[in-house]
Amino acid sequence: MERITARYYIETPYVVEKTAAVLAGEQSSGTFVAVPGETEELKNRFAARVELIEHLESVSESAIPGATSPDGLYRRAYVEVSWSIENFGHNLPTLVSTLQGNLYEITQFTGLKLMDIRFPESYAKNYRGPQFGIEGCRSLTGVAPGKPLIGTIIKPSVGLTPAQTAKIVETLAHAGIDFIKDDELMASTANSRFEDRVSAVMRVINRHADRTGKKVMYAFNISDEMEPMLRKYEHIVKAGGTCAMISLNSVGLAGAKRICDLGELAIHGHRNGWGMLNRHPLLGIEFPAYQKLWRLAGVDQLHVNGIQNKFWESDDSVVRSITSCLDRTLMDKPVLPVVSSGQWGGQAFETYLRTRTTDLLYMAGGGIMAHPGGPAAGVTALQQAWKGAVNGLTLEEAARQYPEFGQSVEKFGKLQFDRA
């Protein structure tokens, strides 16, 4: 049988080879002691295998709590372990339980992070993957190749009425925006029932599309329990919407796949909660592995943070995340990277320099809504920034050439410098 291989970054107070064997045993057919029925035939068929060990440095203090080292050293290594597909079949929750699950509880590890996953081509073919992806989202928004999709988030995050939200959407639509989304904190509130907000916003979007031929994509947050999510999804479809947003870590793989399988709306995957999965260098999961799981589930758009962002993540990590979303190795279906977090036009230059792609959704909340000339000028400034970046201008040259972008540099440039 074909096998799935996972790559881990580990730290252990013991011999690396023995700790890797514990990993393989605990996450397949073994346990802490030999048990009846654990025959050689069974182990040959279902036991995980340690395929590779790359020894790294040793340190004198453990990354996270675990067993105390007998000799005072904690050894780090990359370890690759493989499993037969027979162990879990095409069951994403069980796959995750196998590749992660109880591993983080095992005392032999004082550090463990899932770095990447390699799937056989035949395994990935059993999943449809993104229904829309990059090409589909471009088609739905009317954004031609060579330009990023420009988007924003409704702010204030919570508190606006449906009529107030629709008024902001109208302003942004007239400004030429491509994409708008609910904040992840916004579902239904006392003064903005989900159905009322969808109806009010879609009246504006449909009217604008009828007049101009351009339909703004609005990602309504449907994150909820399963049956309410399905009802919300259907309400968006009936209203003429093109996108729904789900909070991936809240909804889970099974819930996300159920929504993605419906196939009528592009699915915007918000990764809020990502920090608790990734922020520690020796605990959790790296984005290249993370995005593959959600790509199999069928998500079309996936958050990757942004260059010079307001959070903790490094620029190198963001670039790796963008690159992994665009990798066609898995199903030949890339997922659209959503660049966000404290973005304005100023980061477009470094983003393009380091990725050389415009296949992304570039999102700015305050960078659009708080522009000195208003939201419409904020949209124009982002479009100008990306035009300048792609055409080889420096930030300073673009600021002199484009008035709206020049205004945003005056306002946001100092804020960005202070934050850095």
N, C-alpha and C positions, 0 to 999 in steps of 0.2 A: 504493500500500500504506500501511496505518496505520503509525505510528511510535512508538517508545518514546523518551522524553526523560529525560535525566539532568541534574541540576543539580550543579555543582561549585563549591567554594570554592578558588581557586587563588592561587598567588604565582609570579611570574616575573621574571627580570631583563631580559626583553625586552618588546617591544610586545605588549600583551595579545592583540590581534587575531591577530597572527601565531602566538603560542603556542596560542591556541584552534584555529587552523587545523591546527597540528601534531597536536593531540589528535584532531581529527576524522579526519585523514588516517591516522595511525598505527593507529587503532582501527577502520578499515574497509578501504577498497580501496587506500590509499596506502602508501608507505614513504618513506625519506629521499631517494629519487631516482626520477625517472620511469622506468617499466619497460615493455617491450613488452606489449601487451594491455590496457593501462590506457586504454581508449577513452572517449570522452565518453559513449557509450551506457552503458558499464559504470558509470562514475562517477555518472551521473544516477540509476541504479537502486540502487547499493549504497553509495555514499559517504555517510559521516555528514555532517550539516549543523550548522553553528554557528547556533543560533536566537536567542541573546540574550547580551549582555555588559553587566554592571553594574559599572562601575569603582568601586573603593573607594580606600582610602588607599595610599600608598607608604611603605616603611620602608627603613632604611639597613642592616639586617642580615637575612640570609636565615633562614627558619624551619628549613629542613633543607638538607643539602649539595646542591649543584647547580652550574650554570654561574655564573661570576662576572659581576656586572652591569657593563656598559661604563661606565655613568654613576654607579654606586654606589647606585642605587635598585632596590628590589624591589617590583613592582607587584602589588596584590591586586585580585581581582575575583570576582564570581559569573559563571559561564559555563554556558549551557544548550546541550547538544548532543543531536541526535536521530539515530536509526538506523531504517531500515526493518526491519520484522519479518522480511522475507525473509532478512536477514543471518544469523539464528540460529534462527528458528522457535521452537518451544516446547521449548527445551533450556536449562534453568537454568544448568548449568555453563558453557556457551558464552556465555550472556547475561552472566554475571559476568566471564568473560574479556574480553568486549567493553567492559563499563562500567567495569571496573577493570583487571585484568591488567597489561600492560606500562606502563600510564600512569605508575605510580609509579617507573618506571626512567628515564623521559625526562628528559634533562638540562635541558631548558627550564623544568622545574618545580622551584622551590625550596619548594613547598608544594602539596598537592592533597588534597582530601577530597570524597568523594561524599556530597552532602547529602540528596538525595531522588531518587526515580524516579517518573515518571508513565507508567502503563500504559493503553493503550486498553481500553475495557470488553470488547471482543471477545477481546482477548488473555487477560485474566484469566479469562474464562469457560471457557477450555480447562483450567483447573486447578480441582480440587474445593475446595482450600483446607482450612481446619480442619473436620474431621469433627464435632467436638463443640463446640469454642469455649466461649463463656461459658455459653450456655443448656444445652449438653450437660453441662458440668462441674457446673453447679448441679443438674441432674437426677440425675447419678450420685452426688452427695454428699448430696442432699436439703436443700441450702441454698437457702432462698427468696430471691427478689429483695429488695433492701433491706438485706442483710447481706453482708459479704465472706466468702469462704471463709477459715477460720483454719487455718494449717498450721505444721508444724515439720520439722526435719531431725534424723535420728538422729545423736546425738553421744555418745561420741567418734566421729569420722568413720570411722575404721578401727580394727579390733581386737576389736569385740564378736563373740561367737558368735551363730549363729542363735537359740539359746534366749534369750540376753540381749537381742537385738534384739526378739524376740517379746514378752518381758516388758515392755519399754518401750512397745511398741505397745499392749499390753493396758491399761496404765495410762492412756495417752493416749486410747484409745477410750472407756474408762469416763468420762473427763473431758469427752467431747463434742467432740473434735477432728474436723475435716473432712478433713484432708489430712496425710500424712506422706511424706517421701521419703528415699531413700538420699542420702548426700553424693556429690558428683560424683567423689570419690576412691575410692569404694567400688564394686567390681564383684564380683570373686571374690577371696577371700584364702585364705591357708593354713588359717585356722580358720573361714571362713564361705563355703563354696561357694555360688554363686548359687542353684542349684536348692534347696539345703537351706534357705537364708534365705527364699526365696519360699514354700516349703511351710510353714515354721514361722510366718511372719507371716500368711499367708492363713488358716491354721487359726484363729488368734485373730480375725482380721477377719470371717471367715465365721460363726464362733460368735457374735460380738457382733451381727452383722447378723441372724442368726436370732432372737436374743433381743430385740432392740430395734427392728429394721426399718431401722436406719441403717447403711449400709456405708461405712466409712472408705476414702477413696481413698489408695492407697499407690503412689508412683512408684518402681518398681524400676529401677535404673540398668542398662540393657542395652548401653551404649556398648561397641562391640567391632568386629571385622571383620564383614563382611556376613553370612556364614553363621552364625557364633555369635550374632549379633544376632537373626536370624530364629528360631533355636532357643530363645533366651531369651524372645523375644516369645511364642512358642507355649506355653512353660511357664507364663507368667503367665496366659494365656487359660485354659488347662486347670485352673489352680488357682483360677479365679474372680476374678482381679484385674481392675482397671478402668483401670490407667494404667502407662505405661512412660516412663522418662526417658532422653533422649539428650543427650550433650554436643555441641552443634551444630557448633562450630568444629573438633572432633576428627573427627566422623563425616562432615561435609560435606553439601552440598545433595543430591547424588544418593543418598547413604545415608539421609539424613533423609526424603526423598520416598518412597523404597522402603518404609521402615517406616510412614510415615503412610498410604500407599496401602492398607495392609492393613485399616485402618478398624475394627478391633475394640476397640482401646484408645485412650483419650485420651493424647496425646503431650505430655509436659512437656519443653520446650526449655530446657536450661541453657546460658547464654552464656559459660561460663568461657573465659577468653582474650580477653574483650571489650576489656580495657584496651589490648592491643597493637594493636587495630584502631581505637581511638577516642581514646585518652588525649591524644595530641598534637593541638592545635587545627587544625593544617594538614596532617594526614596521616591517611589511613584512610577511615572511613565513619561517617556519623551514623546514629543509631538509626532515624529515620523511613524511611531507605532500607533499612537492615538488616532491620527487621521485615517489610517487604513481601516480601523474598525468602523468608524462612522461612514467611510466611503462604501464599505460593504453594505452597511445598513441602507444607503441610498441618499445621504445628505448631499445637497447641491452646492451649498455655500458654507464655509467654515471659518470662524474667527481665528486670526493668527497674531493678534496684537499689532504693533506698528513700530517703525523706526523712531528712535528718540521718544518713546512712549512715556506716559505718566505713571506706569507701573514699574515693577522690579525687573522685568525681562530684558535681557541684553539684545542689542541689535543683531549679533551673530545668531542668536536663537531664533529671532523673528525671520531672518533670511532663510535659515534651515527650514522653518515651518512653511514659508511661501514655496520654497523649492520642492518640498515633499508633497504639497497639494497639487503642484503642476506635473509631478512625475506620472508618466503614462504607463509605467510598468504594471500597475494593478488595474486590470480590466480595460486598459486603454481609455479610461474615463477619469480625467482629472477633476478635482473639485475646485470651485472658485474661491480663492483666498480672500478673506474679508479683513482688510487692514484698518485698524481702529485704535482707539485709546490715545487721547490727547493730540489727535492729528489736526493739522492745518496744511496749507499749501507748501509751507517751508520744508516739510519732510519728503515731499515728492521727489526732490532732486537726488537725495541720498538713496531713497527707495529704488528709483529707476537705475541709478548708478550701480547698485549692488545686486539687483535682480534681473535687469534688462528685460523686463516684461511689463506689459500693460494689461495682462490678463488677471485683473484683480478688481475687487470692489473697494474703493477708497472712501472711507467713512470719516466724516468730521461732524461732531455735534456742536460744541462751542465754536469750533473753527468756522462754521457756517452761520449758526444762529447768532453769535456775538460779534460778527463782522461790523466794523464801524458804519458801513453803508447799508446794513440790514442783511437779512438772509439771502435775498436775491444777489446782492453783491458778493456774499460769501460763496455762493455756488459758482459765480463767474470767476472768482479768485482761484478756486481749486482747479477749474478747467484751464485757466491761464497758466497755473503752476505746472500742471502736467504737460501742457503744450510746450512750455519752455524747457522742461526737463527732457522731453523726448527729442526736441530740436537742438539739444546741446547747449542751451543757455545756462549760465550760472544763476544762482538765486538772486544775486545783485543785479545782473543784467535783466532778468525777468521782472524784477521789481521796478526798474526804470522804464521798461517797455510797456508794462500792463498796469494801469491805474488801480484797479481793484485789488490785484495781488500786492501792489506796493502798499496799499492801506493795511492789508493783513500783516505784512512784514513789520510795519510800524507798531501795530498793536501786539501781535503774538510773538514776534521775534524776540523781544526782550524777555517775555515770560518763559519762552523755551530756553533761553540762555541762562536765566536764573535757576530753572529747574535742573538743567544739566550741571 
